Amino acid sequence: MDVNALSRITQGLPAVATPVSADNASQNRQVVQAVKALNKSEMFGEDNGLDFQTDPVSKRLVVRVVNRTTGEVISQIPPEYVLRLADDLKQKS
């Protein structure tokens, strides 16, 4: 998880926090710790890291492997074309 991206995202958010249950907070911490461990292990390569983001159009969670040096997206789940297809289908409904 790109912690720097999270700080950039939260800078523009209002000060009102949404309550999070203790179970959800615990799960969130576990996910963050797991992502940090994966990135530290260099499982995706020396210059690559796992990154979680929300797609701005569909508001869906996107998991990406990103080259930290170049910023190039190596892999993304779901792929960009699936996000756009889902958005097109939603607009036609």
N, CA, C and O atoms as a printed pandas DataFrame, in Angstrom:
     atom_number atom_name residue_name chain_id  residue_number  x_coord  y_coord  z_coord
0              1         N          MET        A               1    0.854   -1.164    0.000
1              2        CA          MET        A               1    0.000    0.000    0.000
2              3         C          MET        A               1    0.895    1.220    0.000
3              4         O          MET        A               1    1.821    1.311    0.806
4              5         N          ASP        A               2    0.640    2.122   -0.861
5              6        CA          ASP        A               2    1.439    3.337   -0.947
6              7         C          ASP        A               2    0.963    4.290    0.143
7              8         O          ASP        A               2   -0.051    4.970   -0.013
8              9         N          VAL        A               3    1.703    4.332    1.244
9             10        CA          VAL        A               3    1.313    5.160    2.381
10            11         C          VAL        A               3    1.362    6.632    2.011
11            12         O          VAL        A               3    0.560    7.416    2.518
12            13         N          ASN        A               4    2.284    7.029    1.138
13            14        CA          ASN        A               4    2.357    8.422    0.697
14            15         C          ASN        A               4    1.097    8.813   -0.061
15            16         O          ASN        A               4    0.608    9.935    0.074
16            17         N          ALA        A               5    0.570    7.883   -0.862
17            18        CA          ALA        A               5   -0.665    8.170   -1.598
18            19         C          ALA        A               5   -1.817    8.374   -0.631
19            20         O          ALA        A               5   -2.682    9.216   -0.869
20            21         N          LEU        A               6   -1.839    7.614    0.459
21            22        CA          LEU        A               6   -2.896    7.789    1.442
22            23         C          LEU        A               6   -2.839    9.170    2.072
23            24         O          LEU        A               6   -3.875    9.797    2.292
24            25         N          SER        A               7   -1.637    9.647    2.361
25            26        CA          SER        A               7   -1.540   10.963    2.979
26            27         C          SER        A               7   -1.968   12.050    2.007
27            28         O          SER        A               7   -2.548   13.054    2.420
28            29         N          ARG        A               8   -1.688   11.865    0.713
29            30        CA          ARG        A               8   -2.141   12.845   -0.278
30            31         C          ARG        A               8   -3.659   12.837   -0.381
31            32         O          ARG        A               8   -4.282   13.887   -0.540
32            33         N          ILE        A               9   -4.248   11.660   -0.291
33            34        CA          ILE        A               9   -5.702   11.534   -0.394
34            35         C          ILE        A               9   -6.371   12.197    0.796
35            36         O          ILE        A               9   -7.357   12.917    0.636
36            37         N          THR        A              10   -5.838   11.959    1.997
37            38        CA          THR        A              10   -6.482   12.470    3.203
38            39         C          THR        A              10   -6.324   13.964    3.374
39            40         O          THR        A              10   -7.069   14.565    4.148
40            41         N          GLN        A              11   -5.383   14.590    2.684
41            42        CA          GLN        A              11   -5.200   16.029    2.819
42            43         C          GLN        A              11   -6.421   16.803    2.346
43            44         O          GLN        A              11   -6.724   17.866    2.888
44            45         N          GLY        A              12   -7.125   16.289    1.348
45            46        CA          GLY        A              12   -8.273   16.999    0.809
46            47         C          GLY        A              12   -9.592   16.607    1.444
47            48         O          GLY        A              12  -10.639   17.113    1.040
48            49         N          LEU        A              13   -9.571   15.719    2.429
49            50        CA          LEU        A              13  -10.802   15.253    3.039
50            51         C          LEU        A              13  -11.241   16.170    4.175
51            52         O          LEU        A              13  -10.406   16.812    4.813
52            53         N          PRO        A              14  -12.529   16.234    4.428
53            54        CA          PRO        A              14  -13.009   17.039    5.546
54            55         C          PRO        A              14  -12.576   16.416    6.870
55            56         O          PRO        A              14  -12.203   15.244    6.929
56            57         N          ALA        A              15  -12.631   17.225    7.935
57            58        CA          ALA        A              15  -12.155   16.791    9.246
58            59         C          ALA        A              15  -13.093   15.799    9.915
59            60         O          ALA        A              15  -12.696   15.166   10.893
60            61         N          VAL        A              16  -14.322   15.636    9.432
61            62        CA          VAL        A              16  -15.281   14.727   10.037
62            63         C          VAL        A              16  -14.892   13.296    9.690
63            64         O          VAL        A              16  -14.737   12.954    8.518
64            65         N          ALA        A              17  -14.735   12.472   10.704
65            66        CA          ALA        A              17  -14.342   11.083   10.496
66            67         C          ALA        A              17  -15.565   10.185   10.547
67            68         O          ALA        A              17  -16.493   10.418   11.322
68            69         N          THR        A              18  -15.552    9.162    9.714
69            70        CA          THR        A              18  -16.616    8.179    9.727
70            71         C          THR        A              18  -16.273    7.131   10.771
71            72         O          THR        A              18  -15.150    6.628   10.781
72            73         N          PRO        A              19  -17.204    6.787   11.646
73            74        CA          PRO        A              19  -16.898    5.787   12.664
74            75         C          PRO        A              19  -16.570    4.441   12.025
75            76         O          PRO        A              19  -17.224    4.011   11.076
76            77         N          VAL        A              20  -15.550    3.791   12.561
77            78        CA          VAL        A              20  -15.131    2.478   12.078
78            79         C          VAL        A              20  -15.213    1.519   13.249
79            80         O          VAL        A              20  -14.713    1.809   14.336
80            81         N          SER        A              21  -15.846    0.376   13.024
81            82        CA          SER        A              21  -15.957   -0.599   14.106
82            83         C          SER        A              21  -14.579   -1.135   14.461
83            84         O          SER        A              21  -13.648   -1.055   13.659
84            85         N          ALA        A              22  -14.454   -1.673   15.650
85            86        CA          ALA        A              22  -13.174   -2.225   16.095
86            87         C          ALA        A              22  -12.728   -3.366   15.193
87            88         O          ALA        A              22  -11.536   -3.512   14.919
88            89         N          ASP        A              23  -13.681   -4.182   14.726
89            90        CA          ASP        A              23  -13.335   -5.283   13.824
90            91         C          ASP        A              23  -12.787   -4.770   12.499
91            92         O          ASP        A              23  -11.793   -5.285   11.987
92            93         N          ASN        A              24  -13.450   -3.738   11.940
93            94        CA          ASN        A              24  -12.984   -3.165   10.672
94            95         C          ASN        A              24  -11.630   -2.499   10.826
95            96         O          ASN        A              24  -10.773   -2.618    9.951
96            97         N          ALA        A              25  -11.433   -1.798   11.937
97            98        CA          ALA        A              25  -10.148   -1.150   12.178
98            99         C          ALA        A              25   -9.044   -2.188   12.282
99           100         O          ALA        A              25   -7.946   -1.988   11.763
100          101         N          SER        A              26   -9.331   -3.285   12.946
101          102        CA          SER        A              26   -8.351   -4.367   13.084
102          103         C          SER        A              26   -8.030   -4.979   11.724
103          104         O          SER        A              26   -6.866   -5.240   11.418
104          105         N          GLN        A              27   -9.051   -5.205   10.914
105          106        CA          GLN        A              27   -8.840   -5.756    9.570
106          107         C          GLN        A              27   -8.031   -4.790    8.710
107          108         O          GLN        A              27   -7.147   -5.213    7.965
108          109         N          ASN        A              28   -8.331   -3.494    8.811
109          110        CA          ASN        A              28   -7.584   -2.499    8.039
110          111         C          ASN        A              28   -6.111   -2.506    8.425
111          112         O          ASN        A              28   -5.238   -2.442    7.560
112          113         N          ARG        A              29   -5.836   -2.583    9.724
113          114        CA          ARG        A              29   -4.445   -2.630   10.180
114          115         C          ARG        A              29   -3.738   -3.872    9.656
115          116         O          ARG        A              29   -2.576   -3.812    9.255
116          117         N          GLN        A              30   -4.444   -4.995    9.662
117          118        CA          GLN        A              30   -3.851   -6.239    9.170
118          119         C          GLN        A              30   -3.527   -6.142    7.681
119          120         O          GLN        A              30   -2.478   -6.611    7.241
120          121         N          VAL        A              31   -4.417   -5.538    6.912
121          122        CA          VAL        A              31   -4.161   -5.373    5.473
122          123         C          VAL        A              31   -2.956   -4.472    5.245
123          124         O          VAL        A              31   -2.093   -4.782    4.424
124          125         N          VAL        A              32   -2.892   -3.355    5.969
125          126        CA          VAL        A              32   -1.766   -2.432    5.827
126          127         C          VAL        A              32   -0.462   -3.134    6.185
127          128         O          VAL        A              32    0.533   -2.988    5.475
128          129         N          GLN        A              33   -0.455   -3.891    7.273
129          130        CA          GLN        A              33    0.745   -4.610    7.680
130          131         C          GLN        A              33    1.147   -5.654    6.644
131          132         O          GLN        A              33    2.333   -5.825    6.364
132          133         N          ALA        A              34    0.166   -6.351    6.073
133          134        CA          ALA        A              34    0.463   -7.364    5.064
134          135         C          ALA        A              34    1.061   -6.733    3.811
135          136         O          ALA        A              34    2.015   -7.264    3.243
136          137         N          VAL        A              35    0.509   -5.607    3.378
137          138        CA          VAL        A              35    1.025   -4.923    2.187
138          139         C          VAL        A              35    2.446   -4.424    2.433
139          140         O          VAL        A              35    3.312   -4.553    1.568
140          141         N          LYS        A              36    2.681   -3.856    3.614
141          142        CA          LYS        A              36    4.033   -3.393    3.944
142          143         C          LYS        A              36    5.017   -4.562    3.933
143          144         O          LYS        A              36    6.136   -4.426    3.439
144          145         N          ALA        A              37    4.605   -5.704    4.474
145          146        CA          ALA        A              37    5.477   -6.884    4.498
146          147         C          ALA        A              37    5.767   -7.374    3.082
147          148         O          ALA        A              37    6.903   -7.734    2.774
148          149         N          LEU        A              38    4.752   -7.392    2.218
149          150        CA          LEU        A              38    4.958   -7.811    0.825
150          151         C          LEU        A              38    5.907   -6.862    0.104
151          152         O          LEU        A              38    6.800   -7.303   -0.620
152          153         N          ASN        A              39    5.717   -5.567    0.301
153          154        CA          ASN        A              39    6.595   -4.594   -0.357
154          155         C          ASN        A              39    8.020   -4.704    0.163
155          156         O          ASN        A              39    8.972   -4.583   -0.608
156          157         N          LYS        A              40    8.175   -4.931    1.451
157          158        CA          LYS        A              40    9.505   -5.059    2.045
158          159         C          LYS        A              40   10.210   -6.318    1.546
159          160         O          LYS        A              40   11.431   -6.331    1.389
160          161         N          SER        A              41    9.443   -7.368    1.299
161          162        CA          SER        A              41   10.024   -8.629    0.831
162          163         C          SER        A              41   10.478   -8.563   -0.625
163          164         O          SER        A              41   11.158   -9.467   -1.110
164          165         N          GLU        A              42   10.100   -7.492   -1.318
165          166        CA          GLU        A              42   10.411   -7.303   -2.735
166          167         C          GLU        A              42    9.871   -8.462   -3.582
167          168         O          GLU        A              42   10.475   -8.846   -4.584
168          169         N          MET        A              43    8.741   -9.002   -3.169
169          170        CA          MET        A              43    8.112  -10.109   -3.878
170          171         C          MET        A              43    7.790   -9.750   -5.330
171          172         O          MET        A              43    7.796  -10.615   -6.206
172          173         N          PHE        A              44    7.516   -8.489   -5.575
173          174        CA          PHE        A              44    7.147   -8.042   -6.918
174          175         C          PHE        A              44    8.330   -7.460   -7.674
175          176         O          PHE        A              44    8.158   -6.884   -8.748
176          177         N          GLY        A              45    9.524   -7.605   -7.126
177          178        CA          GLY        A              45   10.729   -7.075   -7.741
178          179         C          GLY        A              45   11.313   -5.971   -6.881
179          180         O          GLY        A              45   10.627   -5.394   -6.038
180          181         N          GLU        A              46   12.568   -5.688   -7.100
181          182        CA          GLU        A              46   13.284   -4.709   -6.289
182          183         C          GLU        A              46   12.689   -3.309   -6.389
183          184         O          GLU        A              46   12.604   -2.595   -5.389
184          185         N          ASP        A              47   12.277   -2.913   -7.597
185          186        CA          ASP        A              47   11.766   -1.557   -7.815
186          187         C          ASP        A              47   10.248   -1.478   -7.824
187          188         O          ASP        A              47    9.688   -0.395   -7.993
188          189         N          ASN        A              48    9.567   -2.618   -7.644
189          190        CA          ASN        A              48    8.110   -2.651   -7.749
190          191         C          ASN        A              48    7.472   -2.757   -6.373
191          192         O          ASN        A              48    8.073   -3.279   -5.435
192          193         N          GLY        A              49    6.244   -2.254   -6.266
193          194        CA          GLY        A              49    5.513   -2.345   -5.015
194          195         C          GLY        A              49    4.024   -2.495   -5.248
195          196         O          GLY        A              49    3.500   -2.126   -6.299
196          197         N          LEU        A              50    3.358   -3.038   -4.257
197          198        CA          LEU        A              50    1.915   -3.204   -4.289
198          199         C          LEU        A              50    1.261   -1.900   -3.864
199          200         O          LEU        A              50    1.724   -1.236   -2.936
200          201         N          ASP        A              51    0.177   -1.536   -4.548
201          202        CA          ASP        A              51   -0.472   -0.250   -4.323
202          203         C          ASP        A              51   -1.984   -0.456   -4.378
203          204         O          ASP        A              51   -2.489   -1.085   -5.308
204          205         N          PHE        A              52   -2.708    0.068   -3.392
205          206        CA          PHE        A              52   -4.168    0.018   -3.375
206          207         C          PHE        A              52   -4.671    1.432   -3.599
207          208         O          PHE        A              52   -4.197    2.374   -2.963
208          209         N          GLN        A              53   -5.638    1.583   -4.511
209          210        CA          GLN        A              53   -6.247    2.888   -4.752
210          211         C          GLN        A              53   -7.709    2.697   -5.087
211          212         O          GLN        A              53   -8.149    1.596   -5.419
212          213         N          THR        A              54   -8.450    3.776   -4.997
213          214        CA          THR        A              54   -9.842    3.773   -5.426
214          215         C          THR        A              54   -9.911    4.433   -6.789
215          216         O          THR        A              54   -9.430    5.551   -6.975
216          217         N          ASP        A              55  -10.518    3.730   -7.748
217          218        CA          ASP        A              55  -10.689    4.296   -9.083
218          219         C          ASP        A              55  -11.607    5.501   -8.975
219          220         O          ASP        A              55  -12.703    5.388   -8.425
220          221         N          PRO        A              56  -11.180    6.669   -9.494
221          222        CA          PRO        A              56  -11.988    7.885   -9.331
222          223         C          PRO        A              56  -13.335    7.840  -10.037
223          224         O          PRO        A              56  -14.272    8.509   -9.602
224          225         N          VAL        A              57  -13.456    7.076  -11.105
225          226        CA          VAL        A              57  -14.712    7.030  -11.858
226          227         C          VAL        A              57  -15.687    6.033  -11.240
227          228         O          VAL        A              57  -16.832    6.374  -10.946
228          229         N          SER        A              58  -15.222    4.796  -11.046
229          230        CA          SER        A              58  -16.119    3.740  -10.577
230          231         C          SER        A              58  -16.200    3.653   -9.060
231          232         O          SER        A              58  -17.109    3.022   -8.519
232          233         N          LYS        A              59  -15.252    4.287   -8.370
233          234        CA          LYS        A              59  -15.172    4.236   -6.902
234          235         C          LYS        A              59  -14.902    2.814   -6.401
235          236         O          LYS        A              59  -15.221    2.488   -5.257
236          237         N          ARG        A              60  -14.318    1.973   -7.251
237          238        CA          ARG        A              60  -13.982    0.601   -6.870
238          239         C          ARG        A              60  -12.519    0.517   -6.463
239          240         O          ARG        A              60  -11.681    1.287   -6.932
240          241         N          LEU        A              61  -12.227   -0.436   -5.577
241          242        CA          LEU        A              61  -10.860   -0.654   -5.135
242          243         C          LEU        A              61  -10.050   -1.278   -6.263
243          244         O          LEU        A              61  -10.497   -2.229   -6.904
244          245         N          VAL        A              62   -8.864   -0.743   -6.500
245          246        CA          VAL        A              62   -7.967   -1.236   -7.536
246          247         C          VAL        A              62   -6.642   -1.607   -6.872
247          248         O          VAL        A              62   -6.086   -0.830   -6.095
248          249         N          VAL        A              63   -6.146   -2.799   -7.187
249          250        CA          VAL        A              63   -4.855   -3.263   -6.684
250          251         C          VAL        A              63   -3.887   -3.238   -7.857
251          252         O          VAL        A              63   -4.166   -3.795   -8.918
252          253         N          ARG        A              64   -2.745   -2.585   -7.652
253          254        CA          ARG        A              64   -1.781   -2.451   -8.746
254          255         C          ARG        A              64   -0.385   -2.825   -8.276
255          256         O          ARG        A              64   -0.041   -2.650   -7.107
256          257         N          VAL        A              65    0.408   -3.338   -9.195
257          258        CA          VAL        A              65    1.844   -3.478   -8.992
258          259         C          VAL        A              65    2.470   -2.360   -9.811
259          260         O          VAL        A              65    2.294   -2.290  -11.027
260          261         N          VAL        A              66    3.214   -1.474   -9.119
261          262        CA          VAL        A              66    3.740   -0.263   -9.747
262          263         C          VAL        A              66    5.254   -0.246   -9.630
263          264         O          VAL        A              66    5.808   -0.575   -8.581
264          265         N          ASN        A              67    5.928    0.146  -10.725
265          266        CA          ASN        A              67    7.367    0.371  -10.676
266          267         C          ASN        A              67    7.583    1.697   -9.974
267          268         O          ASN        A              67    7.164    2.744  -10.467
268          269         N          ARG        A              68    8.243    1.652   -8.812
269          270        CA          ARG        A              68    8.430    2.850   -7.992
270          271         C          ARG        A              68    9.371    3.857   -8.642
271          272         O          ARG        A              68    9.292    5.052   -8.357
272          273         N          THR        A              69   10.252    3.389   -9.507
273          274        CA          THR        A              69   11.200    4.288  -10.164
274          275         C          THR        A              69   10.537    5.083  -11.284
275          276         O          THR        A              69   10.701    6.300  -11.376
276          277         N          THR        A              70    9.785    4.380  -12.137
277          278        CA          THR        A              70    9.196    5.026  -13.313
278          279         C          THR        A              70    7.731    5.415  -13.133
279          280         O          THR        A              70    7.217    6.255  -13.872
280          281         N          GLY        A              71    7.054    4.806  -12.153
281          282        CA          GLY        A              71    5.630    5.049  -11.976
282          283         C          GLY        A              71    4.768    4.205  -12.891
283          284         O          GLY        A              71    3.543    4.323  -12.862
284          285         N          GLU        A              72    5.377    3.360  -13.698
285          286        CA          GLU        A              72    4.653    2.511  -14.645
286          287         C          GLU        A              72    3.838    1.455  -13.901
287          288         O          GLU        A              72    4.331    0.823  -12.967
288          289         N          VAL        A              73    2.588    1.271  -14.326
289          290        CA          VAL        A              73    1.739    0.226  -13.767
290          291         C          VAL        A              73    2.084   -1.074  -14.487
291          292         O          VAL        A              73    1.895   -1.199  -15.697
292          293         N          ILE        A              74    2.595   -2.040  -13.720
293          294        CA          ILE        A              74    2.992   -3.332  -14.277
294          295         C          ILE        A              74    1.773   -4.230  -14.440
295          296         O          ILE        A              74    1.612   -4.901  -15.459
296          297         N          SER        A              75    0.922   -4.232  -13.427
297          298        CA          SER        A              75   -0.271   -5.070  -13.427
298          299         C          SER        A              75   -1.353   -4.384  -12.602
299          300         O          SER        A              75   -1.055   -3.655  -11.656
300          301         N          GLN        A              76   -2.614   -4.624  -12.968
301          302        CA          GLN        A              76   -3.722   -4.013  -12.232
302          303         C          GLN        A              76   -4.895   -4.972  -12.181
303          304         O          GLN        A              76   -5.223   -5.626  -13.171
304          305         N          ILE        A              77   -5.531   -5.050  -11.001
305          306        CA          ILE        A              77   -6.725   -5.871  -10.826
306          307         C          ILE        A              77   -7.786   -5.001  -10.175
307          308         O          ILE        A              77   -7.512   -4.434   -9.117
308          309         N          PRO        A              78   -8.981   -4.857  -10.741
309          310        CA          PRO        A              78   -9.358   -5.281  -12.075
310          311         C          PRO        A              78   -8.689   -4.403  -13.129
311          312         O          PRO        A              78   -8.352   -3.247  -12.870
312          313         N          PRO        A              79   -8.502   -4.966  -14.315
313          314        CA          PRO        A              79   -7.872   -4.183  -15.389
314          315         C          PRO        A              79   -8.695   -2.948  -15.746
315          316         O          PRO        A              79   -9.901   -2.895  -15.503
316          317         N          GLU        A              80   -8.030   -1.972  -16.318
317          318        CA          GLU        A              80   -8.670   -0.702  -16.678
318          319         C          GLU        A              80   -9.879   -0.911  -17.587
319          320         O          GLU        A              80  -10.904   -0.249  -17.423
320          321         N          TYR        A              81   -9.759   -1.832  -18.545
321          322        CA          TYR        A              81  -10.873   -2.035  -19.477
322          323         C          TYR        A              81  -12.113   -2.584  -18.757
323          324         O          TYR        A              81  -13.237   -2.298  -19.171
324          325         N          VAL        A              82  -11.926   -3.362  -17.696
325          326        CA          VAL        A              82  -13.063   -3.888  -16.938
326          327         C          VAL        A              82  -13.745   -2.755  -16.171
327          328         O          VAL        A              82  -14.973   -2.703  -16.104
328          329         N          LEU        A              83  -12.955   -1.850  -15.595
329          330        CA          LEU        A              83  -13.523   -0.699  -14.893
330          331         C          LEU        A              83  -14.349    0.162  -15.835
331          332         O          LEU        A              83  -15.452    0.581  -15.485
332          333         N          ARG        A              84  -13.823    0.434  -17.039
333          334        CA          ARG        A              84  -14.540    1.270  -18.005
334          335         C          ARG        A              84  -15.787    0.555  -18.516
335          336         O          ARG        A              84  -16.823    1.191  -18.707
336          337         N          LEU        A              85  -15.704   -0.761  -18.742
337          338        CA          LEU        A              85  -16.850   -1.526  -19.187
338          339         C          LEU        A              85  -17.962   -1.480  -18.144
339          340         O          LEU        A              85  -19.126   -1.278  -18.490
340          341         N          ALA        A              86  -17.616   -1.665  -16.873
341          342        CA          ALA        A              86  -18.599   -1.604  -15.801
342          343         C          ALA        A              86  -19.236   -0.218  -15.728
343          344         O          ALA        A              86  -20.437   -0.097  -15.489
344          345         N          ASP        A              87  -18.436    0.821  -15.933
345          346        CA          ASP        A              87  -18.959    2.188  -15.920
346          347         C          ASP        A              87  -19.915    2.413  -17.082
347          348         O          ASP        A              87  -20.968    3.026  -16.910
348          349         N          ASP        A              88  -19.553    1.919  -18.268
349          350        CA          ASP        A              88  -20.437    2.043  -19.432
350          351         C          ASP        A              88  -21.768    1.319  -19.201
351          352         O          ASP        A              88  -22.830    1.849  -19.527
352          353         N          LEU        A              89  -21.709    0.116  -18.642
353          354        CA          LEU        A              89  -22.920   -0.636  -18.384
354          355         C          LEU        A              89  -23.800    0.061  -17.347
355          356         O          LEU        A              89  -25.026    0.055  -17.459
356          357         N          LYS        A              90  -23.171    0.655  -16.347
357          358        CA          LYS        A              90  -23.915    1.373  -15.309
358          359         C          LYS        A              90  -24.629    2.597  -15.893
359          360         O          LYS        A              90  -25.765    2.892  -15.520
360          361         N          GLN        A              91  -23.960    3.309  -16.813
361          362        CA          GLN        A              91  -24.549    4.502  -17.414
362          363         C          GLN        A              91  -25.706    4.156  -18.341
363          364         O          GLN        A              91  -26.626    4.959  -18.500
364          365         N          LYS        A              92  -25.679    2.971  -18.958
365          366        CA          LYS        A              92  -26.756    2.555  -19.865
366          367         C          LYS        A              92  -27.974    2.052  -19.128
367          368         O          LYS        A              92  -29.054    1.955  -19.710
368          369         N          SER        A              93  -27.819    1.732  -17.862
369          370        CA          SER        A              93  -28.969    1.190  -17.087
370          371         C          SER        A              93  -29.916    2.270  -16.670
371          372         O          SER        A              93  -30.923    1.990  -16.019
